[in-house]
């Protein structure tokens, strides 16, 4: 009798356990798209795209577009420890150009703390096409262009106007202003202000401002702008932004004046915008390629970026170079 009771109890427990195990995961709370006065999704607010996910897929994740949360946690922990910028031996410190001076510290850095999560899964690269998460091959024209630049070396840097745009505080480094708007080492915060005719994106880095003209036409090709000429339109609930007319100095990933970028902004949650950008430059890459990652709501604020305030480095460096050249004559 005692054994039969025990067996019945055990069977009942097994049935209950299986029943509980088979229960579906709780559904996320319902969410209604917030809309602006014109009926389109409201993208306004302060957002950040900071993430530890690299643009190209690391070798350790070859063939894996996504990873489990456990794999992601291990990668995130290793990345943050390896690149602890308060550690003088951290490789990130050397890459930031401060291995000797200590010009940066962890308080300065804003890389986020996690891999980007899209559709509930952690992504291993910002590039989603090509599927291997790597940049496509460059053209022979691009190879020749790069070789010519390398051959010229530092001889081209004779004046302030010859220095890179980010050094001159004209645009942020690493295409943080975009398009495409890529996450970088710090100041990955943006403010979107929207009406039916114009959408403005204020970029914290170098206080750049992108102005997207809705339902307009591109300016004549001879008019070139640092951030290109952006024209927007709505495809359902997705904001699509087409940008051309870049200068030949923007050089995102080696591109030139023929760069063409199509961005898509989709509000996918109360605190998230899914951002996708397709990069096309037939004079640089053999095929188009696409990045995708989330912009997450941020409490802000957007901080002032006084890029060149009290910066005497540029005139001092160039003045020293001219003095050395005079001594060699």
TAHUWO-V835232 format. One record per pair of residues at least 12 apart in sequence whose C-alpha atoms are under 7 Angstrom apart, sorted by the first residue. I is the first residue (numbers start at 1). GAP is how many residues later the second one is. D is the distance in Angstrom with one decimal. If there is no record, write none. Layout:
i=I gap=GAP d=D
i=I gap=GAP d=D
This chain:
i=31 gap=238 d=6.8
i=38 gap=158 d=6.4
i=40 gap=197 d=6.5
i=41 gap=196 d=6.1
i=43 gap=149 d=6.6
i=43 gap=224 d=6.9
i=44 gap=148 d=4.8
i=44 gap=149 d=5.2
i=44 gap=150 d=6.1
i=45 gap=146 d=5.6
i=45 gap=147 d=5.5
i=46 gap=144 d=5.6
i=46 gap=145 d=4.4
i=46 gap=146 d=6.5
i=46 gap=251 d=6.0
i=46 gap=252 d=5.5
i=46 gap=253 d=6.8
i=46 gap=254 d=6.1
i=47 gap=142 d=5.7
i=47 gap=143 d=5.2
i=47 gap=144 d=6.3
i=47 gap=248 d=5.8
i=47 gap=249 d=5.3
i=47 gap=250 d=4.5
i=47 gap=251 d=5.0
i=48 gap=140 d=5.5
i=48 gap=141 d=4.5
i=48 gap=142 d=6.2
i=48 gap=247 d=5.3
i=48 gap=248 d=5.3
i=48 gap=249 d=6.5
i=48 gap=250 d=6.1
i=49 gap=134 d=5.7
i=49 gap=139 d=5.9
i=49 gap=245 d=6.3
i=49 gap=246 d=4.6
i=49 gap=247 d=6.4
i=50 gap=60 d=6.7
i=50 gap=61 d=5.2
i=50 gap=62 d=4.9
i=50 gap=133 d=5.4
i=50 gap=138 d=5.6
i=51 gap=60 d=5.6
i=51 gap=61 d=4.8
i=51 gap=62 d=6.6
i=51 gap=63 d=5.9
i=51 gap=64 d=5.7
i=51 gap=65 d=5.8
i=51 gap=132 d=6.9
i=52 gap=59 d=6.2
i=52 gap=60 d=6.1
i=52 gap=61 d=6.2
i=52 gap=62 d=5.5
i=52 gap=63 d=4.9
i=53 gap=62 d=4.7
i=53 gap=63 d=5.9
i=53 gap=70 d=6.9
i=53 gap=71 d=5.9
i=53 gap=72 d=5.6
i=53 gap=73 d=6.5
i=54 gap=71 d=5.3
i=54 gap=72 d=6.2
i=55 gap=70 d=5.3
i=55 gap=71 d=4.5
i=55 gap=72 d=5.8
i=56 gap=69 d=5.2
i=56 gap=70 d=6.5
i=56 gap=71 d=6.0
i=56 gap=77 d=5.4
i=56 gap=78 d=5.0
i=56 gap=79 d=6.9
i=57 gap=67 d=5.7
i=57 gap=68 d=4.6
i=57 gap=76 d=5.0
i=57 gap=77 d=6.2
i=61 gap=63 d=6.8
i=63 gap=69 d=6.3
i=65 gap=58 d=6.0
i=65 gap=59 d=5.7
i=66 gap=55 d=6.2
i=66 gap=56 d=5.4
i=66 gap=57 d=4.6
i=66 gap=58 d=5.6
i=67 gap=55 d=5.7
i=67 gap=56 d=6.7
i=67 gap=57 d=7.0
i=68 gap=54 d=6.9
i=69 gap=53 d=7.0
i=72 gap=43 d=6.8
i=72 gap=50 d=6.8
i=76 gap=37 d=6.8
i=76 gap=38 d=5.9
i=76 gap=39 d=7.0
i=84 gap=22 d=7.0
i=85 gap=20 d=5.5
i=85 gap=21 d=5.6
i=86 gap=19 d=5.4
i=86 gap=20 d=6.0
i=108 gap=78 d=7.0
i=109 gap=76 d=6.0
i=109 gap=77 d=5.0
i=110 gap=75 d=5.9
i=110 gap=76 d=4.2
i=110 gap=77 d=6.3
i=110 gap=78 d=6.9
i=111 gap=73 d=6.8
i=111 gap=74 d=5.6
i=111 gap=75 d=6.1
i=116 gap=177 d=6.3
i=116 gap=178 d=6.8
i=118 gap=175 d=6.8
i=118 gap=176 d=6.8
i=126 gap=165 d=5.1
i=126 gap=166 d=5.6
i=126 gap=167 d=6.2
i=127 gap=163 d=5.7
i=127 gap=164 d=4.2
i=127 gap=165 d=6.5
i=128 gap=162 d=5.9
i=128 gap=163 d=5.6
i=128 gap=164 d=6.5
i=129 gap=160 d=5.4
i=129 gap=161 d=5.1
i=130 gap=159 d=6.2
i=136 gap=149 d=6.4
i=136 gap=150 d=6.6
i=136 gap=151 d=6.5
i=137 gap=148 d=6.0
i=137 gap=149 d=5.8
i=138 gap=146 d=5.5
i=138 gap=147 d=4.3
i=138 gap=148 d=5.7
i=139 gap=144 d=6.6
i=139 gap=145 d=5.4
i=139 gap=146 d=5.4
i=139 gap=147 d=5.7
i=141 gap=142 d=6.4
i=141 gap=143 d=6.9
i=142 gap=141 d=6.5
i=142 gap=142 d=4.9
i=169 gap=37 d=6.1
i=169 gap=138 d=6.1
i=169 gap=139 d=7.0
i=171 gap=35 d=6.2
i=171 gap=37 d=6.5
i=172 gap=33 d=5.7
i=172 gap=34 d=5.6
i=175 gap=77 d=6.3
i=177 gap=26 d=6.1
i=177 gap=31 d=6.5
i=178 gap=49 d=6.5
i=179 gap=48 d=6.8
i=179 gap=82 d=6.6
i=180 gap=81 d=6.9
i=180 gap=97 d=6.0
i=187 gap=17 d=5.8
i=187 gap=18 d=5.3
i=188 gap=16 d=6.8
i=189 gap=14 d=6.4
i=189 gap=15 d=5.5
i=189 gap=113 d=6.7
i=190 gap=12 d=5.6
i=190 gap=13 d=4.8
i=190 gap=14 d=5.9
i=191 gap=12 d=6.7
i=197 gap=16 d=6.4
i=197 gap=17 d=5.1
i=198 gap=13 d=6.9
i=198 gap=14 d=5.7
i=198 gap=15 d=4.9
i=198 gap=16 d=5.6
i=199 gap=12 d=6.0
i=199 gap=13 d=5.1
i=199 gap=14 d=6.7
i=200 gap=12 d=6.2
i=204 gap=98 d=5.8
i=204 gap=99 d=6.4
i=204 gap=101 d=6.7
i=205 gap=100 d=6.3
i=206 gap=99 d=5.5
i=206 gap=101 d=6.2
i=207 gap=98 d=6.0
i=211 gap=19 d=7.0
i=212 gap=18 d=5.0
i=212 gap=19 d=5.5
i=212 gap=20 d=6.0
i=213 gap=17 d=6.4
i=213 gap=18 d=5.0
i=213 gap=19 d=5.9
i=214 gap=17 d=5.7
i=214 gap=18 d=4.5
i=214 gap=19 d=5.6
i=215 gap=16 d=6.5
i=215 gap=17 d=5.8
i=215 gap=18 d=5.4
i=216 gap=15 d=5.9
i=217 gap=14 d=6.7
i=218 gap=13 d=6.8
i=221 gap=24 d=6.0
i=223 gap=22 d=6.7
i=224 gap=21 d=4.9
i=224 gap=22 d=5.4
i=224 gap=23 d=5.2
i=225 gap=20 d=6.4
i=225 gap=21 d=5.4
i=225 gap=22 d=5.7
i=226 gap=20 d=6.0
i=226 gap=21 d=5.9
i=226 gap=24 d=6.4
i=227 gap=19 d=6.4
i=228 gap=15 d=5.9
i=228 gap=16 d=5.4
i=228 gap=17 d=4.9
i=228 gap=18 d=4.2
i=229 gap=14 d=5.2
i=229 gap=15 d=5.4
i=229 gap=16 d=5.6
i=230 gap=12 d=5.6
i=230 gap=13 d=4.3
i=230 gap=14 d=6.9
i=231 gap=12 d=6.4
i=237 gap=29 d=6.8
i=238 gap=26 d=6.4
i=238 gap=27 d=5.7
i=238 gap=28 d=4.9
i=239 gap=25 d=5.6
i=239 gap=26 d=5.0
i=239 gap=27 d=6.5
i=240 gap=22 d=7.0
i=240 gap=23 d=5.6
i=240 gap=24 d=4.6
i=240 gap=25 d=6.6
i=241 gap=21 d=5.6
i=241 gap=22 d=5.0
i=241 gap=23 d=6.4
i=242 gap=19 d=6.1
i=242 gap=20 d=4.6
i=242 gap=21 d=6.6
i=243 gap=17 d=5.9
i=243 gap=18 d=5.2
i=243 gap=19 d=6.3
i=244 gap=15 d=6.5
i=244 gap=16 d=5.0
i=244 gap=17 d=6.8
i=245 gap=12 d=6.9
i=246 gap=13 d=6.7
i=255 gap=26 d=6.5
i=255 gap=29 d=5.7
i=258 gap=23 d=5.7
i=259 gap=21 d=5.9
i=259 gap=22 d=4.7
i=260 gap=19 d=6.2
i=260 gap=20 d=5.1
i=260 gap=21 d=6.2
i=261 gap=16 d=6.6
i=261 gap=17 d=5.7
i=261 gap=18 d=4.9
i=261 gap=19 d=6.2
i=262 gap=15 d=5.5
i=262 gap=16 d=5.3
i=262 gap=17 d=6.9
i=263 gap=13 d=5.6
i=263 gap=14 d=4.2
i=263 gap=15 d=6.5
i=264 gap=12 d=5.1
i=264 gap=13 d=6.3
i=271 gap=25 d=5.7
i=271 gap=26 d=4.9
i=272 gap=22 d=6.4
i=272 gap=23 d=5.7
i=272 gap=24 d=4.7
i=272 gap=25 d=6.1
i=273 gap=21 d=5.6
i=273 gap=22 d=5.0
i=273 gap=23 d=6.5
i=274 gap=19 d=6.1
i=274 gap=20 d=4.6
i=274 gap=21 d=6.3
i=275 gap=17 d=5.6
i=275 gap=18 d=5.5
i=275 gap=19 d=5.7
i=275 gap=20 d=6.8
i=276 gap=15 d=5.7
i=276 gap=16 d=4.3
i=276 gap=17 d=6.7
i=277 gap=13 d=5.6
i=277 gap=14 d=5.4
i=277 gap=15 d=6.6
i=278 gap=12 d=4.2
i=278 gap=13 d=6.6
